[in-house]
Amino acid sequence: MKKTAKKIALGVLGGLLAGGAYLNYRMAQPKQAMSDLTLANIEAMAVLIGPELDVDPANPDGCVAMASCKSGGTIKCNGQTFCESTTSSGGYKTVICDGVVGAGCY
């Protein structure tokens, strides 16, 4: 019985050691930044809507709510009857379309 218990304990210890080594390896890998081409493609896919417009060209019968984030990005949502962008007292911005909170950012 003692030999079996030792084998099980060594197996568990070996598994934990191998798992820890794998996690350490994964954490040490550098994060790949997005390439300029990828960023340009994402920017090209963005729908530009002027701040004075309340109608999205892709959704002419509905409405759109947009908010600009501190990071330089824009959040938006499309709705059919009600669209609103709000800013909390702490500066957190949200977009709400048809009663559903779409997204938020600072």
Biopython code that builds the backbone (N, CA, C, O; Angstrom):
import numpy as np
from Bio.PDB.StructureBuilder import StructureBuilder

atoms = [
    (1, "MET", "N", (0.820, -1.200, 0.000)),
    (1, "MET", "CA", (0.000, 0.000, 0.000)),
    (1, "MET", "C", (0.860, 1.258, 0.000)),
    (1, "MET", "O", (0.496, 2.265, -0.608)),
    (2, "LYS", "N", (1.992, 1.199, 0.677)),
    (2, "LYS", "CA", (2.845, 2.368, 0.747)),
    (2, "LYS", "C", (3.435, 2.711, -0.613)),
    (2, "LYS", "O", (3.569, 3.886, -0.955)),
    (3, "LYS", "N", (3.784, 1.699, -1.383)),
    (3, "LYS", "CA", (4.350, 1.953, -2.712)),
    (3, "LYS", "C", (3.328, 2.609, -3.619)),
    (3, "LYS", "O", (3.674, 3.501, -4.393)),
    (4, "THR", "N", (2.095, 2.191, -3.541)),
    (4, "THR", "CA", (1.028, 2.766, -4.369)),
    (4, "THR", "C", (0.791, 4.219, -3.977)),
    (4, "THR", "O", (0.634, 5.070, -4.853)),
    (5, "ALA", "N", (0.761, 4.515, -2.714)),
    (5, "ALA", "CA", (0.554, 5.880, -2.240)),
    (5, "ALA", "C", (1.700, 6.779, -2.675)),
    (5, "ALA", "O", (1.476, 7.930, -3.051)),
    (6, "LYS", "N", (2.927, 6.267, -2.629)),
    (6, "LYS", "CA", (4.086, 7.036, -3.063)),
    (6, "LYS", "C", (4.000, 7.317, -4.562)),
    (6, "LYS", "O", (4.290, 8.430, -5.002)),
    (7, "LYS", "N", (3.604, 6.320, -5.342)),
    (7, "LYS", "CA", (3.488, 6.504, -6.787)),
    (7, "LYS", "C", (2.415, 7.543, -7.120)),
    (7, "LYS", "O", (2.601, 8.368, -8.014)),
    (8, "ILE", "N", (1.310, 7.500, -6.410)),
    (8, "ILE", "CA", (0.239, 8.474, -6.649)),
    (8, "ILE", "C", (0.716, 9.876, -6.268)),
    (8, "ILE", "O", (0.489, 10.836, -7.005)),
    (9, "ALA", "N", (1.375, 9.988, -5.118)),
    (9, "ALA", "CA", (1.862, 11.290, -4.657)),
    (9, "ALA", "C", (2.895, 11.849, -5.636)),
    (9, "ALA", "O", (2.861, 13.037, -5.957)),
    (10, "LEU", "N", (3.806, 11.009, -6.111)),
    (10, "LEU", "CA", (4.804, 11.464, -7.079)),
    (10, "LEU", "C", (4.156, 11.837, -8.414)),
    (10, "LEU", "O", (4.584, 12.785, -9.072)),
    (11, "GLY", "N", (3.140, 11.101, -8.805)),
    (11, "GLY", "CA", (2.428, 11.430, -10.052)),
    (11, "GLY", "C", (1.730, 12.774, -9.963)),
    (11, "GLY", "O", (1.795, 13.575, -10.895)),
    (12, "VAL", "N", (1.058, 13.024, -8.839)),
    (12, "VAL", "CA", (0.379, 14.309, -8.639)),
    (12, "VAL", "C", (1.403, 15.434, -8.585)),
    (12, "VAL", "O", (1.207, 16.480, -9.205)),
    (13, "LEU", "N", (2.495, 15.229, -7.850)),
    (13, "LEU", "CA", (3.545, 16.240, -7.754)),
    (13, "LEU", "C", (4.151, 16.515, -9.131)),
    (13, "LEU", "O", (4.392, 17.670, -9.482)),
    (14, "GLY", "N", (4.395, 15.468, -9.904)),
    (14, "GLY", "CA", (4.939, 15.640, -11.250)),
    (14, "GLY", "C", (3.965, 16.402, -12.148)),
    (14, "GLY", "O", (4.377, 17.249, -12.940)),
    (15, "GLY", "N", (2.677, 16.099, -12.021)),
    (15, "GLY", "CA", (1.676, 16.810, -12.807)),
    (15, "GLY", "C", (1.606, 18.281, -12.438)),
    (15, "GLY", "O", (1.510, 19.139, -13.316)),
    (16, "LEU", "N", (1.654, 18.575, -11.154)),
    (16, "LEU", "CA", (1.646, 19.969, -10.712)),
    (16, "LEU", "C", (2.889, 20.708, -11.195)),
    (16, "LEU", "O", (2.803, 21.861, -11.617)),
    (17, "LEU", "N", (4.039, 20.051, -11.134)),
    (17, "LEU", "CA", (5.280, 20.655, -11.597)),
    (17, "LEU", "C", (5.226, 20.929, -13.099)),
    (17, "LEU", "O", (5.630, 22.001, -13.548)),
    (18, "ALA", "N", (4.734, 19.976, -13.870)),
    (18, "ALA", "CA", (4.626, 20.163, -15.322)),
    (18, "ALA", "C", (3.617, 21.267, -15.647)),
    (18, "ALA", "O", (3.857, 22.082, -16.538)),
    (19, "GLY", "N", (2.490, 21.295, -14.930)),
    (19, "GLY", "CA", (1.496, 22.342, -15.155)),
    (19, "GLY", "C", (2.041, 23.723, -14.822)),
    (19, "GLY", "O", (1.790, 24.682, -15.552)),
    (20, "GLY", "N", (2.782, 23.832, -13.732)),
    (20, "GLY", "CA", (3.396, 25.106, -13.356)),
    (20, "GLY", "C", (4.420, 25.558, -14.376)),
    (20, "GLY", "O", (4.493, 26.743, -14.703)),
    (21, "ALA", "N", (5.215, 24.624, -14.884)),
    (21, "ALA", "CA", (6.218, 24.966, -15.897)),
    (21, "ALA", "C", (5.544, 25.451, -17.176)),
    (21, "ALA", "O", (6.011, 26.403, -17.802)),
    (22, "TYR", "N", (4.445, 24.800, -17.569)),
    (22, "TYR", "CA", (3.717, 25.209, -18.775)),
    (22, "TYR", "C", (3.126, 26.609, -18.601)),
    (22, "TYR", "O", (3.238, 27.445, -19.498)),
    (23, "LEU", "N", (2.495, 26.869, -17.444)),
    (23, "LEU", "CA", (1.924, 28.196, -17.202)),
    (23, "LEU", "C", (3.007, 29.267, -17.179)),
    (23, "LEU", "O", (2.804, 30.363, -17.702)),
    (24, "ASN", "N", (4.147, 28.963, -16.582)),
    (24, "ASN", "CA", (5.259, 29.912, -16.558)),
    (24, "ASN", "C", (5.738, 30.202, -17.978)),
    (24, "ASN", "O", (6.016, 31.353, -18.316)),
    (25, "TYR", "N", (5.834, 29.180, -18.800)),
    (25, "TYR", "CA", (6.243, 29.360, -20.193)),
    (25, "TYR", "C", (5.255, 30.244, -20.944)),
    (25, "TYR", "O", (5.664, 31.153, -21.668)),
    (26, "ARG", "N", (3.948, 29.986, -20.778)),
    (26, "ARG", "CA", (2.918, 30.767, -21.484)),
    (26, "ARG", "C", (2.913, 32.230, -21.036)),
    (26, "ARG", "O", (2.721, 33.128, -21.855)),
    (27, "MET", "N", (3.121, 32.471, -19.750)),
    (27, "MET", "CA", (3.119, 33.836, -19.231)),
    (27, "MET", "C", (4.351, 34.609, -19.700)),
    (27, "MET", "O", (4.305, 35.835, -19.807)),
    (28, "ALA", "N", (5.442, 33.914, -19.979)),
    (28, "ALA", "CA", (6.675, 34.567, -20.392)),
    (28, "ALA", "C", (6.681, 34.932, -21.873)),
    (28, "ALA", "O", (7.549, 35.683, -22.319)),
    (29, "GLN", "N", (5.733, 34.417, -22.632)),
    (29, "GLN", "CA", (5.687, 34.709, -24.063)),
    (29, "GLN", "C", (5.253, 36.153, -24.283)),
    (29, "GLN", "O", (4.313, 36.616, -23.638)),
    (30, "PRO", "N", (5.927, 36.879, -25.191)),
    (30, "PRO", "CA", (5.544, 38.280, -25.432)),
    (30, "PRO", "C", (4.188, 38.358, -26.132)),
    (30, "PRO", "O", (3.846, 37.518, -26.965)),
    (31, "LYS", "N", (3.433, 39.383, -25.772)),
    (31, "LYS", "CA", (2.135, 39.605, -26.408)),
    (31, "LYS", "C", (2.375, 40.226, -27.779)),
    (31, "LYS", "O", (3.183, 41.144, -27.919)),
    (32, "GLN", "N", (1.680, 39.729, -28.775)),
    (32, "GLN", "CA", (1.838, 40.267, -30.121)),
    (32, "GLN", "C", (0.952, 41.491, -30.283)),
    (32, "GLN", "O", (-0.260, 41.438, -30.074)),
    (33, "ALA", "N", (1.582, 42.588, -30.657)),
    (33, "ALA", "CA", (0.820, 43.811, -30.908)),
    (33, "ALA", "C", (0.171, 43.717, -32.289)),
    (33, "ALA", "O", (0.664, 43.015, -33.171)),
    (34, "MET", "N", (-0.941, 44.434, -32.462)),
    (34, "MET", "CA", (-1.597, 44.439, -33.764)),
    (34, "MET", "C", (-0.722, 45.186, -34.760)),
    (34, "MET", "O", (-0.117, 46.206, -34.428)),
    (35, "SER", "N", (-0.660, 44.679, -35.966)),
    (35, "SER", "CA", (0.135, 45.332, -36.997)),
    (35, "SER", "C", (-0.566, 46.590, -37.488)),
    (35, "SER", "O", (-1.763, 46.774, -37.268)),
    (36, "ASP", "N", (0.194, 47.452, -38.156)),
    (36, "ASP", "CA", (-0.391, 48.672, -38.712)),
    (36, "ASP", "C", (-1.467, 48.341, -39.734)),
    (36, "ASP", "O", (-2.461, 49.059, -39.841)),
    (37, "LEU", "N", (-1.279, 47.267, -40.481)),
    (37, "LEU", "CA", (-2.267, 46.868, -41.479)),
    (37, "LEU", "C", (-3.571, 46.456, -40.812)),
    (37, "LEU", "O", (-4.649, 46.828, -41.276)),
    (38, "THR", "N", (-3.483, 45.693, -39.733)),
    (38, "THR", "CA", (-4.690, 45.290, -39.011)),
    (38, "THR", "C", (-5.417, 46.501, -38.456)),
    (38, "THR", "O", (-6.639, 46.597, -38.570)),
    (39, "LEU", "N", (-4.678, 47.428, -37.855)),
    (39, "LEU", "CA", (-5.295, 48.634, -37.314)),
    (39, "LEU", "C", (-5.936, 49.473, -38.422)),
    (39, "LEU", "O", (-7.010, 50.041, -38.226)),
    (40, "ALA", "N", (-5.284, 49.551, -39.579)),
    (40, "ALA", "CA", (-5.853, 50.294, -40.704)),
    (40, "ALA", "C", (-7.127, 49.623, -41.203)),
    (40, "ALA", "O", (-8.083, 50.312, -41.561)),
    (41, "ASN", "N", (-7.160, 48.297, -41.234)),
    (41, "ASN", "CA", (-8.361, 47.589, -41.670)),
    (41, "ASN", "C", (-9.517, 47.820, -40.704)),
    (41, "ASN", "O", (-10.656, 48.008, -41.133)),
    (42, "ILE", "N", (-9.235, 47.806, -39.415)),
    (42, "ILE", "CA", (-10.282, 48.055, -38.422)),
    (42, "ILE", "C", (-10.812, 49.473, -38.573)),
    (42, "ILE", "O", (-12.020, 49.699, -38.503)),
    (43, "GLU", "N", (-9.925, 50.417, -38.778)),
    (43, "GLU", "CA", (-10.348, 51.806, -38.946)),
    (43, "GLU", "C", (-11.159, 51.982, -40.225)),
    (43, "GLU", "O", (-12.117, 52.755, -40.250)),
    (44, "ALA", "N", (-10.784, 51.273, -41.283)),
    (44, "ALA", "CA", (-11.507, 51.387, -42.554)),
    (44, "ALA", "C", (-12.913, 50.812, -42.457)),
    (44, "ALA", "O", (-13.808, 51.244, -43.184)),
    (45, "MET", "N", (-13.120, 49.840, -41.568)),
    (45, "MET", "CA", (-14.445, 49.236, -41.424)),
    (45, "MET", "C", (-15.381, 50.076, -40.571)),
    (45, "MET", "O", (-16.583, 49.814, -40.536)),
    (46, "ALA", "N", (-14.852, 51.081, -39.883)),
    (46, "ALA", "CA", (-15.685, 51.910, -39.017)),
    (46, "ALA", "C", (-16.643, 52.747, -39.862)),
    (46, "ALA", "O", (-16.285, 53.235, -40.934)),
    (47, "VAL", "N", (-17.862, 52.901, -39.360)),
    (47, "VAL", "CA", (-18.851, 53.743, -40.028)),
    (47, "VAL", "C", (-18.719, 55.142, -39.448)),
    (47, "VAL", "O", (-18.878, 55.346, -38.244)),
    (48, "LEU", "N", (-18.427, 56.101, -40.315)),
    (48, "LEU", "CA", (-18.275, 57.466, -39.847)),
    (48, "LEU", "C", (-19.611, 58.181, -39.923)),
    (48, "LEU", "O", (-20.234, 58.257, -40.982)),
    (49, "ILE", "N", (-20.036, 58.698, -38.798)),
    (49, "ILE", "CA", (-21.291, 59.433, -38.710)),
    (49, "ILE", "C", (-20.988, 60.738, -38.003)),
    (49, "ILE", "O", (-20.377, 60.739, -36.934)),
    (50, "GLY", "N", (-21.404, 61.833, -38.578)),
    (50, "GLY", "CA", (-21.158, 63.128, -37.968)),
    (50, "GLY", "C", (-21.947, 63.290, -36.689)),
    (50, "GLY", "O", (-23.003, 62.677, -36.533)),
    (51, "PRO", "N", (-21.449, 64.120, -35.752)),
    (51, "PRO", "CA", (-22.145, 64.300, -34.487)),
    (51, "PRO", "C", (-23.521, 64.947, -34.649)),
    (51, "PRO", "O", (-24.383, 64.781, -33.786)),
    (52, "GLU", "N", (-23.736, 65.682, -35.745)),
    (52, "GLU", "CA", (-25.021, 66.320, -35.943)),
    (52, "GLU", "C", (-26.058, 65.374, -36.550)),
    (52, "GLU", "O", (-27.241, 65.709, -36.601)),
    (53, "LEU", "N", (-25.636, 64.221, -37.002)),
    (53, "LEU", "CA", (-26.562, 63.277, -37.616)),
    (53, "LEU", "C", (-27.142, 62.349, -36.567)),
    (53, "LEU", "O", (-26.425, 61.911, -35.667)),
    (54, "ASP", "N", (-28.407, 62.046, -36.664)),
    (54, "ASP", "CA", (-29.004, 61.088, -35.752)),
    (54, "ASP", "C", (-29.510, 59.858, -36.494)),
    (54, "ASP", "O", (-30.237, 59.044, -35.926)),
    (55, "VAL", "N", (-29.128, 59.720, -37.759)),
    (55, "VAL", "CA", (-29.547, 58.579, -38.562)),
    (55, "VAL", "C", (-28.311, 57.910, -39.150)),
    (55, "VAL", "O", (-27.459, 58.578, -39.736)),
    (56, "ASP", "N", (-28.217, 56.628, -38.999)),
    (56, "ASP", "CA", (-27.130, 55.836, -39.556)),
    (56, "ASP", "C", (-27.466, 55.522, -41.010)),
    (56, "ASP", "O", (-28.553, 55.009, -41.277)),
    (57, "PRO", "N", (-26.565, 55.813, -41.971)),
    (57, "PRO", "CA", (-26.855, 55.505, -43.377)),
    (57, "PRO", "C", (-27.181, 54.033, -43.618)),
    (57, "PRO", "O", (-27.936, 53.703, -44.531)),
    (58, "ALA", "N", (-26.609, 53.148, -42.795)),
    (58, "ALA", "CA", (-26.889, 51.721, -42.946)),
    (58, "ALA", "C", (-28.226, 51.346, -42.313)),
    (58, "ALA", "O", (-28.720, 50.240, -42.532)),
    (59, "ASN", "N", (-28.819, 52.253, -41.530)),
    (59, "ASN", "CA", (-30.077, 51.987, -40.837)),
    (59, "ASN", "C", (-30.964, 53.235, -40.940)),
    (59, "ASN", "O", (-31.231, 53.870, -39.919)),
    (60, "PRO", "N", (-31.429, 53.605, -42.145)),
    (60, "PRO", "CA", (-32.126, 54.883, -42.331)),
    (60, "PRO", "C", (-33.452, 54.996, -41.591)),
    (60, "PRO", "O", (-33.880, 56.111, -41.289)),
    (61, "ASP", "N", (-34.105, 53.906, -41.292)),
    (61, "ASP", "CA", (-35.390, 53.970, -40.602)),
    (61, "ASP", "C", (-35.241, 53.965, -39.088)),
    (61, "ASP", "O", (-36.232, 54.093, -38.368)),
    (62, "GLY", "N", (-34.020, 53.818, -38.598)),
    (62, "GLY", "CA", (-33.808, 53.734, -37.163)),
    (62, "GLY", "C", (-32.976, 54.890, -36.655)),
    (62, "GLY", "O", (-32.961, 55.969, -37.248)),
    (63, "CYS", "N", (-32.289, 54.661, -35.561)),
    (63, "CYS", "CA", (-31.443, 55.690, -34.968)),
    (63, "CYS", "C", (-30.128, 55.060, -34.525)),
    (63, "CYS", "O", (-29.975, 53.838, -34.514)),
    (64, "VAL", "N", (-29.190, 55.916, -34.164)),
    (64, "VAL", "CA", (-27.884, 55.440, -33.717)),
    (64, "VAL", "C", (-27.450, 56.285, -32.525)),
    (64, "VAL", "O", (-27.692, 57.491, -32.489)),
    (65, "ALA", "N", (-26.816, 55.653, -31.562)),
    (65, "ALA", "CA", (-26.232, 56.355, -30.418)),
    (65, "ALA", "C", (-24.734, 56.098, -30.444)),
    (65, "ALA", "O", (-24.293, 54.962, -30.620)),
    (66, "MET", "N", (-23.957, 57.160, -30.268)),
    (66, "MET", "CA", (-22.499, 57.040, -30.310)),
    (66, "MET", "C", (-21.882, 57.785, -29.143)),
    (66, "MET", "O", (-22.456, 58.748, -28.636)),
    (67, "ALA", "N", (-20.707, 57.334, -28.719)),
    (67, "ALA", "CA", (-19.937, 58.018, -27.684)),
    (67, "ALA", "C", (-18.462, 57.821, -27.985)),
    (67, "ALA", "O", (-18.051, 56.742, -28.410)),
    (68, "SER", "N", (-17.663, 58.860, -27.768)),
    (68, "SER", "CA", (-16.219, 58.795, -27.980)),
    (68, "SER", "C", (-15.536, 58.464, -26.661)),
    (68, "SER", "O", (-15.849, 59.047, -25.623)),
    (69, "CYS", "N", (-14.605, 57.525, -26.712)),
    (69, "CYS", "CA", (-13.883, 57.084, -25.519)),
    (69, "CYS", "C", (-12.565, 57.842, -25.391)),
    (69, "CYS", "O", (-12.053, 58.379, -26.374)),
    (70, "LYS", "N", (-12.017, 57.884, -24.177)),
    (70, "LYS", "CA", (-10.729, 58.537, -23.948)),
    (70, "LYS", "C", (-9.611, 57.871, -24.743)),
    (70, "LYS", "O", (-8.630, 58.521, -25.106)),
    (71, "SER", "N", (-9.758, 56.580, -25.012)),
    (71, "SER", "CA", (-8.732, 55.841, -25.735)),
    (71, "SER", "C", (-8.693, 56.218, -27.210)),
    (71, "SER", "O", (-7.779, 55.809, -27.926)),
    (72, "GLY", "N", (-9.674, 56.994, -27.675)),
    (72, "GLY", "CA", (-9.738, 57.384, -29.078)),
    (72, "GLY", "C", (-10.744, 56.567, -29.862)),
    (72, "GLY", "O", (-11.040, 56.893, -31.011)),
    (73, "GLY", "N", (-11.271, 55.517, -29.267)),
    (73, "GLY", "CA", (-12.258, 54.680, -29.941)),
    (73, "GLY", "C", (-13.653, 55.264, -29.827)),
    (73, "GLY", "O", (-13.881, 56.238, -29.109)),
    (74, "THR", "N", (-14.568, 54.663, -30.537)),
    (74, "THR", "CA", (-15.958, 55.087, -30.518)),
    (74, "THR", "C", (-16.828, 53.872, -30.296)),
    (74, "THR", "O", (-16.602, 52.816, -30.887)),
    (75, "ILE", "N", (-17.837, 54.025, -29.431)),
    (75, "ILE", "CA", (-18.814, 52.958, -29.236)),
    (75, "ILE", "C", (-20.135, 53.432, -29.819)),
    (75, "ILE", "O", (-20.453, 54.620, -29.766)),
    (76, "LYS", "N", (-20.900, 52.508, -30.374)),
    (76, "LYS", "CA", (-22.184, 52.882, -30.951)),
    (76, "LYS", "C", (-23.137, 51.716, -30.917)),
    (76, "LYS", "O", (-22.728, 50.562, -30.789)),
    (77, "CYS", "N", (-24.416, 52.026, -31.035)),
    (77, "CYS", "CA", (-25.434, 51.002, -31.189)),
    (77, "CYS", "C", (-26.525, 51.536, -32.106)),
    (77, "CYS", "O", (-26.761, 52.742, -32.172)),
    (78, "ASN", "N", (-27.180, 50.636, -32.804)),
    (78, "ASN", "CA", (-28.270, 50.985, -33.707)),
    (78, "ASN", "C", (-29.586, 50.548, -33.083)),
    (78, "ASN", "O", (-29.678, 49.462, -32.513)),
    (79, "GLY", "N", (-30.595, 51.388, -33.190)),
    (79, "GLY", "CA", (-31.909, 51.061, -32.667)),
    (79, "GLY", "C", (-32.989, 51.392, -33.672)),
    (79, "GLY", "O", (-32.708, 51.954, -34.731)),
    (80, "GLN", "N", (-34.206, 51.052, -33.351)),
    (80, "GLN", "CA", (-35.327, 51.324, -34.230)),
    (80, "GLN", "C", (-36.159, 52.505, -33.742)),
    (80, "GLN", "O", (-36.676, 53.273, -34.554)),
    (81, "THR", "N", (-36.296, 52.663, -32.406)),
    (81, "THR", "CA", (-37.176, 53.709, -31.898)),
    (81, "THR", "C", (-36.503, 54.671, -30.934)),
    (81, "THR", "O", (-36.881, 55.842, -30.888)),
    (82, "PHE", "N", (-35.511, 54.219, -30.154)),
    (82, "PHE", "CA", (-34.921, 55.062, -29.125)),
    (82, "PHE", "C", (-33.424, 54.828, -29.043)),
    (82, "PHE", "O", (-32.981, 53.694, -28.865)),
    (83, "CYS", "N", (-32.642, 55.892, -29.171)),
    (83, "CYS", "CA", (-31.181, 55.811, -29.074)),
    (83, "CYS", "C", (-30.688, 56.954, -28.195)),
    (83, "CYS", "O", (-31.137, 58.092, -28.329)),
    (84, "GLU", "N", (-29.748, 56.634, -27.285)),
    (84, "GLU", "CA", (-29.264, 57.645, -26.364)),
    (84, "GLU", "C", (-27.838, 57.302, -25.938)),
    (84, "GLU", "O", (-27.498, 56.133, -25.756)),
    (85, "SER", "N", (-27.014, 58.326, -25.784)),
    (85, "SER", "CA", (-25.693, 58.132, -25.192)),
    (85, "SER", "C", (-25.660, 58.957, -23.914)),
    (85, "SER", "O", (-26.086, 60.111, -23.902)),
    (86, "THR", "N", (-25.151, 58.361, -22.837)),
    (86, "THR", "CA", (-25.132, 59.030, -21.541)),
    (86, "THR", "C", (-23.721, 58.999, -20.965)),
    (86, "THR", "O", (-22.904, 58.148, -21.316)),
    (87, "THR", "N", (-23.456, 59.950, -20.071)),
    (87, "THR", "CA", (-22.185, 60.007, -19.356)),
    (87, "THR", "C", (-22.490, 60.122, -17.873)),
    (87, "THR", "O", (-23.238, 61.008, -17.461)),
    (88, "SER", "N", (-21.917, 59.232, -17.066)),
    (88, "SER", "CA", (-22.145, 59.260, -15.624)),
    (88, "SER", "C", (-21.310, 60.370, -14.990)),
    (88, "SER", "O", (-20.467, 60.974, -15.653)),
    (89, "SER", "N", (-21.543, 60.632, -13.727)),
    (89, "SER", "CA", (-20.789, 61.668, -13.027)),
    (89, "SER", "C", (-19.304, 61.308, -12.939)),
    (89, "SER", "O", (-18.461, 62.194, -12.807)),
    (90, "GLY", "N", (-18.980, 60.019, -13.011)),
    (90, "GLY", "CA", (-17.587, 59.573, -12.983)),
    (90, "GLY", "C", (-16.924, 59.574, -14.352)),
    (90, "GLY", "O", (-15.739, 59.258, -14.464)),
    (91, "GLY", "N", (-17.676, 59.928, -15.405)),
    (91, "GLY", "CA", (-17.125, 59.991, -16.753)),
    (91, "GLY", "C", (-17.312, 58.728, -17.564)),
    (91, "GLY", "O", (-16.800, 58.640, -18.679)),
    (92, "TYR", "N", (-18.039, 57.734, -17.035)),
    (92, "TYR", "CA", (-18.268, 56.490, -17.770)),
    (92, "TYR", "C", (-19.371, 56.722, -18.798)),
    (92, "TYR", "O", (-20.467, 57.158, -18.447)),
    (93, "LYS", "N", (-19.089, 56.434, -20.052)),
    (93, "LYS", "CA", (-20.038, 56.675, -21.138)),
    (93, "LYS", "C", (-20.699, 55.366, -21.558)),
    (93, "LYS", "O", (-20.042, 54.328, -21.639)),
    (94, "THR", "N", (-21.995, 55.419, -21.824)),
    (94, "THR", "CA", (-22.731, 54.257, -22.303)),
    (94, "THR", "C", (-23.610, 54.660, -23.464)),
    (94, "THR", "O", (-24.010, 55.818, -23.585)),
    (95, "VAL", "N", (-23.911, 53.691, -24.325)),
    (95, "VAL", "CA", (-24.868, 53.892, -25.403)),
    (95, "VAL", "C", (-26.042, 52.950, -25.159)),
    (95, "VAL", "O", (-25.862, 51.784, -24.808)),
    (96, "ILE", "N", (-27.251, 53.484, -25.351)),
    (96, "ILE", "CA", (-28.468, 52.726, -25.099)),
    (96, "ILE", "C", (-29.348, 52.823, -26.329)),
    (96, "ILE", "O", (-29.655, 53.918, -26.803)),
    (97, "CYS", "N", (-29.752, 51.672, -26.843)),
    (97, "CYS", "CA", (-30.642, 51.633, -28.013)),
    (97, "CYS", "C", (-31.831, 50.726, -27.712)),
    (97, "CYS", "O", (-31.670, 49.574, -27.310)),
    (98, "ASP", "N", (-33.017, 51.268, -27.913)),
    (98, "ASP", "CA", (-34.266, 50.534, -27.677)),
    (98, "ASP", "C", (-34.312, 49.924, -26.277)),
    (98, "ASP", "O", (-34.816, 48.816, -26.094)),
    (99, "GLY", "N", (-33.788, 50.650, -25.296)),
    (99, "GLY", "CA", (-33.830, 50.203, -23.915)),
    (99, "GLY", "C", (-32.756, 49.212, -23.519)),
    (99, "GLY", "O", (-32.752, 48.742, -22.381)),
    (100, "VAL", "N", (-31.838, 48.877, -24.425)),
    (100, "VAL", "CA", (-30.782, 47.916, -24.138)),
    (100, "VAL", "C", (-29.441, 48.656, -24.104)),
    (100, "VAL", "O", (-29.083, 49.359, -25.049)),
    (101, "VAL", "N", (-28.706, 48.485, -22.998)),
    (101, "VAL", "CA", (-27.380, 49.103, -22.906)),
    (101, "VAL", "C", (-26.445, 48.358, -23.844)),
    (101, "VAL", "O", (-26.234, 47.153, -23.702)),
    (102, "GLY", "N", (-25.883, 49.094, -24.814)),
    (102, "GLY", "CA", (-25.050, 48.458, -25.828)),
    (102, "GLY", "C", (-23.614, 48.254, -25.386)),
    (102, "GLY", "O", (-23.103, 47.136, -25.459)),
    (103, "ALA", "N", (-22.946, 49.313, -24.925)),
    (103, "ALA", "CA", (-21.534, 49.224, -24.555)),
    (103, "ALA", "C", (-21.215, 50.392, -23.660)),
    (103, "ALA", "O", (-22.029, 51.301, -23.498)),
    (104, "GLY", "N", (-20.023, 50.374, -23.074)),
    (104, "GLY", "CA", (-19.590, 51.474, -22.238)),
    (104, "GLY", "C", (-18.086, 51.600, -22.230)),
    (104, "GLY", "O", (-17.366, 50.636, -22.489)),
    (105, "CYS", "N", (-17.610, 52.817, -21.926)),
    (105, "CYS", "CA", (-16.164, 53.055, -21.845)),
    (105, "CYS", "C", (-15.929, 54.359, -21.087)),
    (105, "CYS", "O", (-16.863, 55.109, -20.803)),
    (106, "TYR", "N", (-14.671, 54.608, -20.771)),
    (106, "TYR", "CA", (-14.286, 55.887, -20.169)),
    (106, "TYR", "C", (-13.708, 56.769, -21.236)),
    (106, "TYR", "O", (-13.315, 57.901, -20.954)),
]
sb = StructureBuilder()
sb.init_structure("model")
sb.init_model(0)
sb.init_chain("A")
sb.init_seg("    ")
for serial, (resi, resn, name, xyz) in enumerate(atoms, 1):
    if name == "N":
        sb.init_residue(resn, " ", resi, " ")
    sb.init_atom(name, np.array(xyz, "f"), 0.0, 1.0, " ", f" {name:<3s}", serial, name[0])
structure = sb.get_structure()
